[in-house]
């Protein structure tokens, strides 16, 4: 998984925040060319979680998964946008897969066709996970099983998003690790064994305290001004 930037500057004049959010753009590269059961695959499943870096004494680590909607919003996966929970209207959201089984009699042919042509967000009970299913038919891969999936999401930061007050314990300016797991599903949307792979990107959500920064005086310039 690759990322187009290293971090976010939450200062109001940094020019990076729009409405208290900054966009992260990334690419997921997943290659199942050597996977023995790849021909059984009909879908890709992508799971996202998020953790922040914490320090205890001299030891630093990434802790438990966070409630992802407190920190990230407006996911775009393979070109399909899913609005955040705080959007003005939930009616504009893409249709989601609730995970409930639907018989052929209950589901129209048009609905079945649409399902095979769109990336679906899965509703999950775990608020720490975002999950998506992508039909392999959406990829123009000429029968190959290596995939590149563009992913974008917005990161809350700064005062305009009330970032520091978004969670009861207070959101922290910190390094964050966005984890992604990609695996193959069969035609019943069941995971194919041992097909999952995982990776992550790390970004820094920071706000510089400028009042504690002392400008460094260039001694050469000072000498020139004094005629030395």
C-alpha positions as CSV (number, residue, x, y, z in Angstrom):
1,X,0.0,0.0,0.0
2,X,1.5,3.3,-1.0
3,X,0.7,6.8,0.1
4,X,1.1,10.1,-1.7
5,X,2.0,12.3,1.4
6,X,3.7,11.9,4.7
7,X,1.5,14.0,7.0
8,X,-1.1,16.7,7.7
9,X,-0.4,20.2,9.1
10,X,-3.4,21.3,11.1
11,X,-2.4,25.0,11.2
12,X,-5.3,27.1,9.8
13,X,-3.0,28.9,7.3
14,X,-1.3,25.7,6.1
15,X,-3.7,25.4,3.1
16,X,-4.1,21.7,3.6
17,X,-7.5,21.6,5.4
18,X,-10.9,22.0,3.8
19,X,-13.7,22.0,6.4
20,X,-11.4,20.6,9.0
21,X,-10.4,17.6,6.8
22,X,-7.4,16.7,4.7
23,X,-7.4,14.0,2.0
24,X,-5.1,11.0,1.9
25,X,-4.6,9.3,-1.5
26,X,-3.2,5.8,-1.7
27,X,-3.0,2.7,-3.9
28,X,-3.4,-0.9,-2.8
29,X,-1.4,-3.4,-4.8
30,X,-2.6,-7.1,-4.4
31,X,-1.1,-9.9,-6.4
32,X,-2.8,-13.4,-6.2
33,X,-1.1,-14.7,-9.4
34,X,0.5,-17.6,-7.5
35,X,-2.5,-18.4,-5.3
36,X,-3.7,-22.0,-6.2
37,X,-7.4,-21.4,-5.8
38,X,-7.5,-18.0,-7.6
39,X,-9.9,-19.2,-10.4
40,X,-12.6,-19.7,-7.7
41,X,-12.5,-16.0,-6.8
42,X,-15.4,-13.7,-7.8
43,X,-14.8,-10.8,-5.4
44,X,-12.1,-8.9,-3.6
45,X,-12.8,-7.9,0.1
46,X,-11.0,-5.0,1.7
47,X,-11.0,-4.3,5.4
48,X,-9.7,-1.0,7.0
49,X,-8.8,-0.4,10.6
50,X,-6.9,2.5,12.3
51,X,-4.6,2.8,15.3
52,X,-2.5,5.6,16.7
53,X,1.0,5.5,18.2
54,X,1.3,5.6,21.9
55,X,4.4,5.9,24.2
56,X,4.8,4.2,27.6
57,X,8.1,5.2,29.1
58,X,10.8,4.3,26.5
59,X,8.5,2.0,24.5
60,X,6.3,3.1,21.6
61,X,3.7,1.0,19.9
62,X,0.4,1.2,17.9
63,X,-2.5,0.4,20.2
64,X,-5.9,-1.1,19.7
65,X,-8.1,-0.3,16.8
66,X,-9.9,3.1,17.1
67,X,-13.5,3.9,16.2
68,X,-12.7,4.7,12.6
69,X,-15.5,7.3,11.9
70,X,-14.1,9.5,14.7
71,X,-10.9,10.0,12.6
72,X,-11.6,9.2,8.9
73,X,-14.5,9.9,6.6
74,X,-15.5,10.0,2.9
75,X,-13.9,6.8,1.8
76,X,-13.5,6.3,-2.0
77,X,-12.6,2.8,-3.0
78,X,-11.9,1.9,-6.6
79,X,-13.6,5.1,-7.7
80,X,-16.8,4.7,-5.6
81,X,-17.4,7.4,-2.9
82,X,-19.0,6.6,0.4
83,X,-20.0,9.6,2.4
84,X,-19.1,10.0,6.0
85,X,-21.7,9.5,8.8
86,X,-21.8,13.2,9.5
87,X,-22.8,14.1,5.9
88,X,-25.9,16.3,5.4
89,X,-27.9,13.4,4.0
90,X,-27.5,9.7,4.3
91,X,-29.8,9.3,1.3
92,X,-26.9,10.2,-0.9
93,X,-24.8,7.2,0.2
94,X,-24.0,4.3,-2.1
95,X,-26.2,1.3,-1.6
96,X,-24.7,-1.0,1.0
97,X,-24.5,-4.7,1.4
98,X,-26.1,-5.6,4.7
99,X,-24.8,-9.1,4.7
100,X,-28.4,-10.5,4.7
101,X,-29.0,-13.3,2.2
102,X,-31.5,-12.6,-0.6
103,X,-33.1,-15.3,-2.7
104,X,-33.3,-15.0,-6.5
105,X,-37.1,-14.5,-6.3
106,X,-36.7,-11.6,-3.9
107,X,-34.0,-9.8,-5.9
108,X,-34.7,-8.4,-9.3
109,X,-32.5,-9.0,-12.3
110,X,-31.6,-5.3,-12.4
111,X,-30.5,-5.5,-8.7
112,X,-28.4,-8.5,-9.4
113,X,-26.8,-6.7,-12.4
114,X,-26.1,-3.6,-10.3
115,X,-24.5,-5.7,-7.5
116,X,-22.0,-7.2,-9.9
117,X,-21.0,-3.8,-11.3
118,X,-20.4,-1.8,-8.2
119,X,-18.1,-1.7,-5.2
120,X,-20.2,-2.4,-2.1
121,X,-19.7,-1.2,1.5
122,X,-20.5,-3.9,4.0
123,X,-22.4,-2.8,7.1
124,X,-20.5,-4.2,10.1
125,X,-21.4,-4.2,13.8
126,X,-17.8,-3.4,14.7
127,X,-17.3,0.4,14.5
128,X,-13.6,-0.1,14.3
129,X,-13.7,-1.6,10.8
130,X,-14.6,-0.4,7.3
131,X,-15.2,-3.2,4.8
132,X,-15.8,-3.2,1.0
133,X,-16.4,-5.9,-1.6
134,X,-15.3,-5.3,-5.2
135,X,-16.5,-7.7,-8.0
136,X,-13.5,-8.9,-10.1
137,X,-15.5,-8.1,-13.2
138,X,-14.8,-4.4,-12.6
139,X,-11.1,-5.0,-13.3
140,X,-9.8,-5.0,-16.8
141,X,-7.1,-7.5,-16.1
142,X,-7.2,-9.8,-19.1
143,X,-7.5,-12.8,-16.8
144,X,-4.6,-11.8,-14.5
145,X,-4.9,-11.8,-10.7
146,X,-2.8,-8.8,-9.8
147,X,-4.9,-5.7,-8.8
148,X,-4.3,-2.1,-8.2
149,X,-7.1,-0.4,-6.2
150,X,-7.1,3.4,-5.6
151,X,-8.2,4.4,-2.2
152,X,-8.9,7.9,-0.8
153,X,-10.2,9.1,2.5
154,X,-10.5,12.3,4.5
155,X,-8.7,12.8,7.9
156,X,-10.2,15.0,10.5
157,X,-7.8,17.6,11.9
158,X,-7.7,21.1,13.4
159,X,-10.2,23.3,15.1
160,X,-12.8,23.4,12.2
161,X,-13.5,19.6,12.7
162,X,-13.3,19.8,16.5
163,X,-10.7,17.1,16.1
164,X,-9.4,17.2,19.7
165,X,-13.0,16.8,21.0
166,X,-14.3,14.2,18.7
167,X,-13.8,11.3,21.2
168,X,-14.6,11.2,24.9
169,X,-11.0,10.7,25.8
170,X,-9.8,13.4,23.4
171,X,-8.3,12.8,20.0
172,X,-4.5,13.0,19.8
173,X,-2.2,14.6,17.3
174,X,0.0,11.6,16.7
175,X,1.3,9.1,14.1
176,X,-1.5,7.0,12.8
177,X,-1.3,3.6,11.1
178,X,-4.1,2.7,8.7
179,X,-4.2,-1.1,8.3
180,X,-5.7,-2.8,5.2
181,X,-6.4,-6.4,4.6
182,X,-7.3,-7.7,1.2
183,X,-8.6,-11.2,0.3
184,X,-10.5,-13.2,-2.3
185,X,-14.1,-14.3,-2.0
186,X,-16.0,-17.0,-3.9
187,X,-19.3,-16.6,-5.7
188,X,-21.1,-16.9,-2.3
189,X,-18.9,-14.1,-0.9
190,X,-17.2,-16.5,1.4
191,X,-13.4,-16.1,2.0
192,X,-11.0,-18.3,0.1
193,X,-8.6,-19.9,2.6
194,X,-5.2,-18.3,3.0
195,X,-5.8,-15.6,0.3
196,X,-5.7,-12.6,2.7
197,X,-2.7,-10.3,2.8
198,X,-2.3,-7.1,4.9
199,X,-0.2,-4.0,4.9
200,X,-0.5,-0.4,6.2
201,X,0.4,3.2,5.7
202,X,1.5,5.6,8.4
203,X,0.6,9.3,8.4
204,X,1.3,12.0,10.9
205,X,-1.6,14.3,12.1
206,X,0.3,17.2,13.6
207,X,-0.2,20.8,14.8
208,X,2.9,22.9,15.3
209,X,3.1,25.1,18.3
210,X,4.7,28.1,16.8
211,X,5.0,30.1,20.0
212,X,7.8,27.8,21.3
213,X,9.8,28.0,18.1
214,X,12.7,30.5,18.2
215,X,13.9,31.6,14.7
216,X,17.6,30.9,14.1
217,X,19.6,34.0,13.3
218,X,22.0,33.6,10.4
219,X,25.3,34.8,11.9
220,X,26.8,35.4,8.4
221,X,24.0,37.8,7.5
222,X,24.4,39.5,10.9
223,X,28.1,40.1,10.3
224,X,27.5,41.5,6.9
225,X,24.9,44.0,8.2
226,X,27.4,45.1,10.9
227,X,30.1,45.7,8.3
228,X,32.4,42.9,9.7
